[in-house]
Amino acid sequence: MRAQPEPPAPIVEPEGTRPGRLPPVGHRLNVLTNTMLRSAIVDYPARAGVKVVEAWVVRQVGHHSPISSRQIARHISADEAQICRAIQSLLERGFVARVEQSSNGREKPIELTTKGRAVFRVVDRMYRERTRTLLRGLSRKRQREFFETLAVIERNAQSLLVGAPAQAERPVAGRARAEPRPTSGRTNVRNLTPDSRRMRRVPESRTP
């Protein structure tokens, strides 16, 4: 006889939540992401000379060179068109270069140039600093518990895509042009050239 699935645990009402009301989980995750993104929009150009999505690309290339735009987009769950625009900007500025391969009709992967490696060192150091800041005050045990919990929430979030319209599966960064632009009071992702975003699991993170 097959074991019955464990029933879901009751939802905890955090302190300050009205009795009977669900905690604003999605809202708090959005606020956290936007806070990180807003600081990254300022921080990466000021210290590394590249925009947020370009910084993500540089970091991926630095750790996984040679790599294609499709692979980068898959690693960080980003829109490939935005990654391609970031790569084009980095190519024009001499931070990355195409790897010459035998002609097979596929996109040539990219690698860092000497200039790009200098940027990568700055970007990678910033990423580590920002991660340490986010986890400040958490013991190793609490960090492990946090990442285990985050993995469960990510899997649960993926289940929300089942049966959803195809466009809903696209990352927020890859909005269709037909959508209205964000208001001036919100972060305009299109200005990031070409994308940014978050901490996936520890090494393959795209945390701003």
C-alpha positions, 0 to 999 in steps of 0.5 A, a space after each residue: 500500500 502506497 504511503 499517503 503524502 504528508 499533509 501540508 503544515 499549517 501556515 504560521 502567522 508572523 508577529 504583527 500579522 492580523 489573525 486569520 490573514 496569510 503572511 505576505 510571502 510573495 510581497 516580501 520576496 519581491 521587496 527583497 529582490 527590488 531592494 537588492 536590485 536597486 543597490 546593484 544598479 548603482 553599485 556595479 556601474 560605480 565600482 566595476 564600470 558595467 551594468 547589472 546584467 553585464 556584471 552577471 555575464 562577466 561573472 558567468 564567463 569568468 567562472 565557466 569560460 568559454 560559454 554561450 549566451 544560451 548557457 548563461 541564460 540557463 544558468 541564471 534563469 534570465 531572458 536570452 535576448 537580454 543576455 545577448 544585448 549585454 554580450 554585444 555591449 561587452 564585445 564592443 567595449 573589449 571585455 569579452 571576445 568570441 572563441 574561434 571554432 570550426 564552422 558548425 552554424 552555432 553561436 561562438 561561445 565567449 571568453 574574457 579578454 585581459 580587460 574583462 578579467 580585470 572587471 571580473 575580479 572586481 565583480 566577483 569580489 563585489 558579489 562575495 561582499 554582497 552575499 556576506 552582507 545578506 547573510 550577516 548575523 546568520 550562523 552556519 547552521 542557520 545559513 544551511 537551514 535558510 538555503 534548504 528552505 529557499 530550495 523548497 520555496 523555489 520548487 513550490 514556486 515552479 509548481 505555480 507555472 504548471 498550466 500557466 500561459 506560456 508567457 508566464 514562464 518567462 523571467 520578469 526581466 524578459 517582458 514582452 514589448 506589449 506590456 506597459 512600462 513600469 511607472 517612474 516609481 518602480 525599477 525599470 528593468 529595461 534600463 539594466 541593459 541587459 538584466 539582473 537578478 538573484 541568488 539561485 543557490 550558492 555558486 550558480 547565483 545571479 544575485 545582484 
